[in-house]
Amino acid sequence: MTRTLLAVALAFVVSMPAYADVTIKATGTGKGLGMSGTTTSTTYIKGLKMRTETVMGSKTHTTIFDVENQKMYLFDSKKKEADVWDMAAFSQEISSAISAEGMQTSIKPNGQTKSIAGQNTDGYDMEIVVPATVGGMSVTIMLAGTTWIAKGAPGTADYAAFYNGAAEKGWIFTDPRAAQGSPGQAKAMAEMYREFAKLGGVPYESQIDIKPQGEGMLAGIMARMGGVSTTTTTESVDTAALVDELFQPPADYELKQRQ
Protein backbone atom coordinates (compact mmCIF):
# COMPACT_ATOMS: atom_id res chain seq x y z
CA MET A 1 0.00 0.00 0.00
CA THR A 2 2.81 2.44 0.87
CA ARG A 3 4.54 1.80 -2.46
CA THR A 4 1.26 2.41 -4.31
CA LEU A 5 0.57 5.58 -2.35
CA LEU A 6 4.01 7.01 -3.07
CA ALA A 7 3.77 6.08 -6.74
CA VAL A 8 0.44 7.89 -7.03
CA ALA A 9 1.82 10.95 -5.26
CA LEU A 10 4.84 10.95 -7.56
CA ALA A 11 2.50 10.55 -10.51
CA PHE A 12 1.19 13.98 -9.72
CA VAL A 13 1.42 14.66 -13.45
CA VAL A 14 -0.22 18.04 -13.70
CA SER A 15 -1.73 18.03 -17.14
CA MET A 16 -3.84 20.83 -17.56
CA PRO A 17 -7.12 25.17 -25.98
CA ALA A 18 -10.91 24.58 -28.21
CA TYR A 19 -11.25 21.11 -26.81
CA ALA A 20 -8.76 18.54 -28.06
CA ASP A 21 -7.15 15.43 -26.66
CA VAL A 22 -4.08 15.91 -24.50
CA THR A 23 -0.89 13.94 -23.78
CA ILE A 24 1.37 15.17 -20.96
CA LYS A 25 4.81 13.85 -20.11
CA ALA A 26 6.41 14.61 -16.75
CA THR A 27 9.17 13.61 -14.37
CA GLY A 28 8.98 13.45 -10.60
CA THR A 29 11.00 12.87 -7.46
CA GLY A 30 9.70 12.14 -4.02
CA LYS A 31 10.11 10.56 -0.65
CA GLY A 32 7.91 9.49 2.20
CA LEU A 33 6.51 6.57 4.16
CA GLY A 34 10.04 5.22 4.48
CA MET A 35 10.60 5.20 0.71
CA SER A 36 12.04 7.42 -2.00
CA GLY A 37 12.15 7.31 -5.76
CA THR A 38 11.94 8.97 -9.15
CA THR A 39 9.32 8.55 -11.85
CA THR A 40 8.56 9.29 -15.45
CA SER A 41 4.89 9.69 -16.24
CA THR A 42 2.57 10.03 -19.20
CA THR A 43 -1.01 11.21 -18.81
CA TYR A 44 -3.63 11.03 -21.57
CA ILE A 45 -6.92 12.96 -21.39
CA LYS A 46 -9.87 12.56 -23.74
CA GLY A 47 -13.14 14.10 -22.59
CA LEU A 48 -14.06 12.66 -19.19
CA LYS A 49 -11.52 9.85 -19.43
CA MET A 50 -7.89 9.85 -18.34
CA ARG A 51 -5.12 7.26 -18.51
CA THR A 52 -1.89 7.51 -16.50
CA GLU A 53 1.26 5.45 -17.01
CA THR A 54 3.88 5.94 -14.29
CA VAL A 55 7.25 4.22 -14.38
CA MET A 56 8.90 3.73 -10.99
CA GLY A 57 11.99 1.57 -11.03
CA SER A 58 11.28 -1.47 -13.17
CA LYS A 59 7.51 -1.31 -12.73
CA THR A 60 4.90 0.59 -14.72
CA HIS A 61 1.66 1.57 -12.96
CA THR A 62 -1.22 2.03 -15.42
CA THR A 63 -4.62 3.40 -14.38
CA ILE A 64 -7.69 4.43 -16.37
CA PHE A 65 -10.08 6.95 -14.80
CA ASP A 66 -13.42 6.69 -16.61
CA VAL A 67 -15.45 9.45 -14.98
CA GLU A 68 -18.14 9.18 -17.63
CA ASN A 69 -18.95 5.59 -16.62
CA GLN A 70 -17.83 5.89 -12.97
CA LYS A 71 -15.12 3.21 -13.28
CA MET A 72 -11.45 3.07 -12.30
CA TYR A 73 -9.20 0.38 -13.83
CA LEU A 74 -5.83 -0.60 -12.36
CA PHE A 75 -3.72 -2.82 -14.62
CA ASP A 76 -1.47 -5.75 -13.79
CA SER A 77 0.33 -6.23 -17.11
CA LYS A 78 2.23 -9.32 -15.96
CA LYS A 79 -0.96 -11.19 -15.09
CA LYS A 80 -3.01 -9.50 -17.83
CA GLU A 81 -5.59 -8.48 -15.24
CA ALA A 82 -7.36 -5.24 -14.38
CA ASP A 83 -8.99 -4.40 -11.06
CA VAL A 84 -12.28 -2.58 -11.68
CA TRP A 85 -13.65 -0.21 -9.03
CA ASP A 86 -17.19 1.22 -8.95
CA MET A 87 -16.32 4.83 -8.16
CA ALA A 88 -19.89 5.93 -7.48
CA ALA A 89 -20.00 3.61 -4.47
CA PHE A 90 -16.39 4.22 -3.48
CA SER A 91 -16.76 8.02 -3.57
CA GLN A 92 -19.59 7.71 -1.07
CA GLU A 93 -17.39 5.55 1.16
CA ILE A 94 -14.56 8.10 1.11
CA SER A 95 -16.94 11.00 1.72
CA SER A 96 -18.25 9.33 4.87
CA ALA A 97 -14.72 9.44 6.32
CA ILE A 98 -14.18 13.15 5.54
CA SER A 99 -15.46 16.16 7.50
CA ALA A 100 -16.55 18.48 4.68
CA GLU A 101 -17.27 21.30 7.12
CA GLY A 102 -13.70 21.26 8.38
CA MET A 103 -12.00 21.30 4.96
CA GLN A 104 -10.02 24.43 4.11
CA THR A 105 -8.52 25.28 0.73
CA SER A 106 -6.28 28.20 -0.21
CA ILE A 107 -4.32 28.84 -3.42
CA LYS A 108 -2.90 32.33 -3.94
CA PRO A 109 -0.46 33.97 -6.39
CA ASN A 110 2.92 34.64 -4.77
CA GLY A 111 4.11 37.22 -7.32
CA GLN A 112 6.93 35.06 -8.67
CA THR A 113 7.45 33.99 -12.30
CA LYS A 114 9.82 31.67 -14.15
CA SER A 115 10.26 29.90 -17.48
CA ILE A 116 9.79 26.11 -17.50
CA ALA A 117 10.07 23.95 -20.63
CA GLY A 118 9.60 27.02 -22.83
CA GLN A 119 6.49 28.25 -21.02
CA ASN A 120 6.20 31.40 -18.89
CA THR A 121 4.67 30.44 -15.54
CA ASP A 122 3.26 32.24 -12.48
CA GLY A 123 3.84 30.98 -8.95
CA TYR A 124 1.03 30.05 -6.55
CA ASP A 125 1.23 29.00 -2.90
CA MET A 126 -1.36 26.49 -1.77
CA GLU A 127 -2.61 24.95 1.43
CA ILE A 128 -5.32 22.31 1.82
CA VAL A 129 -6.54 20.99 5.18
CA VAL A 130 -8.70 17.85 5.31
CA PRO A 131 -10.04 16.39 8.60
CA ALA A 132 -10.65 12.64 8.31
CA THR A 133 -11.67 9.63 10.38
CA VAL A 134 -9.82 6.31 10.11
CA GLY A 135 -10.88 3.36 12.25
CA GLY A 136 -12.96 5.65 14.44
CA MET A 137 -9.98 7.94 15.15
CA SER A 138 -9.53 11.51 13.91
CA VAL A 139 -6.57 12.86 11.97
CA THR A 140 -6.02 16.01 9.93
CA ILE A 141 -4.09 15.95 6.65
CA MET A 142 -2.19 19.10 5.66
CA LEU A 143 -1.15 19.53 2.01
CA ALA A 144 1.04 22.56 1.30
CA GLY A 145 3.39 23.66 -1.44
CA THR A 146 4.04 25.80 -4.49
CA THR A 147 2.93 25.33 -8.09
CA TRP A 148 3.92 27.15 -11.29
CA ILE A 149 1.06 27.73 -13.74
CA ALA A 150 1.41 28.37 -17.50
CA LYS A 151 -1.76 30.36 -18.22
CA GLY A 152 -3.59 29.35 -21.39
CA ALA A 153 -1.08 26.61 -22.20
CA PRO A 154 -2.06 23.76 -24.58
CA GLY A 155 -4.43 21.33 -22.89
CA THR A 156 -5.88 23.87 -20.45
CA ALA A 157 -9.53 23.46 -21.45
CA ASP A 158 -9.32 19.65 -21.45
CA TYR A 159 -7.62 19.53 -18.06
CA ALA A 160 -10.26 21.78 -16.54
CA ALA A 161 -13.16 19.88 -18.12
CA PHE A 162 -11.90 16.52 -16.88
CA TYR A 163 -11.11 17.53 -13.31
CA ASN A 164 -14.23 19.65 -12.89
CA GLY A 165 -16.32 16.71 -14.08
CA ALA A 166 -14.52 14.40 -11.69
CA ALA A 167 -14.95 16.84 -8.79
CA GLU A 168 -18.70 17.00 -9.36
CA LYS A 169 -18.85 13.25 -8.76
CA GLY A 170 -16.57 13.29 -5.70
CA TRP A 171 -13.74 11.34 -7.36
CA ILE A 172 -10.31 10.64 -5.90
CA PHE A 173 -7.21 9.75 -7.96
CA THR A 174 -5.50 7.31 -5.62
CA ASP A 175 -5.56 3.52 -5.69
CA PRO A 176 -8.76 2.83 -3.67
CA ARG A 177 -6.91 0.32 -1.48
CA ALA A 178 -4.49 3.05 -0.39
CA ALA A 179 -7.30 5.60 -0.06
CA GLN A 180 -9.16 3.35 2.37
CA GLY A 181 -6.19 3.59 4.73
CA SER A 182 -5.54 7.31 4.10
CA PRO A 183 -8.84 8.93 3.03
CA GLY A 184 -7.70 12.40 4.10
CA GLN A 185 -4.63 12.27 1.88
CA ALA A 186 -6.63 10.98 -1.10
CA LYS A 187 -9.21 13.76 -0.66
CA ALA A 188 -6.52 16.44 -0.27
CA MET A 189 -4.95 15.39 -3.59
CA ALA A 190 -8.35 15.45 -5.30
CA GLU A 191 -9.06 18.94 -3.93
CA MET A 192 -5.68 20.09 -5.19
CA TYR A 193 -6.51 19.00 -8.74
CA ARG A 194 -9.87 20.75 -8.53
CA GLU A 195 -8.21 24.00 -7.46
CA PHE A 196 -5.71 23.74 -10.32
CA ALA A 197 -8.61 23.36 -12.76
CA LYS A 198 -9.85 26.82 -11.74
CA LEU A 199 -6.60 28.61 -12.57
CA GLY A 200 -6.87 28.58 -16.36
CA GLY A 201 -3.54 26.99 -17.16
CA VAL A 202 -1.18 24.04 -16.86
CA PRO A 203 0.86 23.50 -13.66
CA TYR A 204 4.34 22.98 -15.12
CA GLU A 205 6.12 22.41 -11.82
CA SER A 206 4.81 21.61 -8.35
CA GLN A 207 6.43 20.92 -5.00
CA ILE A 208 4.03 19.29 -2.54
CA ASP A 209 4.37 18.28 1.13
CA ILE A 210 1.65 16.15 2.74
CA LYS A 211 1.72 15.71 6.51
CA PRO A 212 -0.67 14.24 9.10
CA GLN A 213 -1.55 16.38 12.10
CA GLY A 214 -3.77 16.07 15.15
CA GLU A 215 -4.04 14.33 18.48
CA GLY A 216 -4.62 10.79 19.59
CA MET A 217 -3.03 7.44 18.86
CA LEU A 218 -3.59 7.42 15.08
CA ALA A 219 -2.16 10.90 14.59
CA GLY A 220 0.87 9.90 16.67
CA ILE A 221 1.48 6.79 14.58
CA MET A 222 1.16 8.71 11.32
CA ALA A 223 3.42 11.50 12.57
CA ARG A 224 6.15 8.96 13.35
CA MET A 225 5.79 7.54 9.83
CA GLY A 226 6.34 11.03 8.44
CA GLY A 227 4.77 12.75 5.47
CA VAL A 228 5.18 12.60 1.71
CA SER A 229 7.12 15.17 -0.34
CA THR A 230 7.07 15.28 -4.15
CA THR A 231 8.34 17.53 -6.90
CA THR A 232 6.87 17.11 -10.39
CA THR A 233 7.85 18.86 -13.61
CA THR A 234 5.88 18.79 -16.86
CA GLU A 235 8.24 18.15 -19.77
CA SER A 236 5.85 18.38 -22.73
CA VAL A 237 2.19 18.75 -23.69
CA ASP A 238 0.79 17.42 -26.98
CA THR A 239 -2.77 17.97 -28.28
CA ALA A 240 -2.79 15.33 -31.03
CA ALA A 241 -5.90 13.12 -31.25
CA LEU A 242 -5.99 9.95 -29.12
CA VAL A 243 -7.72 6.67 -30.00
CA ASP A 244 -10.63 5.50 -27.84
CA GLU A 245 -8.96 2.12 -27.25
CA LEU A 246 -6.33 3.84 -25.11
CA PHE A 247 -8.98 4.37 -22.43
CA GLN A 248 -10.20 0.77 -22.28
CA PRO A 249 -8.64 -2.37 -20.77
CA PRO A 250 -7.08 -4.64 -23.44
CA ALA A 251 -9.51 -7.23 -24.78
CA ASP A 252 -7.41 -10.13 -23.48
CA TYR A 253 -7.32 -8.84 -19.87
CA GLU A 254 -9.36 -10.50 -17.14
CA LEU A 255 -11.50 -7.92 -15.31
CA LYS A 256 -11.81 -8.32 -11.53
CA GLN A 257 -14.54 -6.40 -9.75
CA ARG A 258 -13.34 -4.80 -6.50
CA GLN A 259 -15.05 -3.03 -3.64
PyMOL commands that set and color helices and strands:
alter all, ss='L'
color gray80, all
select helices_A, chain A and resi 2-10+87-96+100-102+156-168+176-181+183-197+216-225+244-247
alter helices_A, ss='H'
color red, helices_A
select strands_A, chain A and resi 22-32+35-46+49-56+59-66+71-76+81-86+104-116+119-134+137-151+201-213+228-238+254-258
alter strands_A, ss='S'
color yellow, strands_A
deselect
rebuild
show_as cartoon
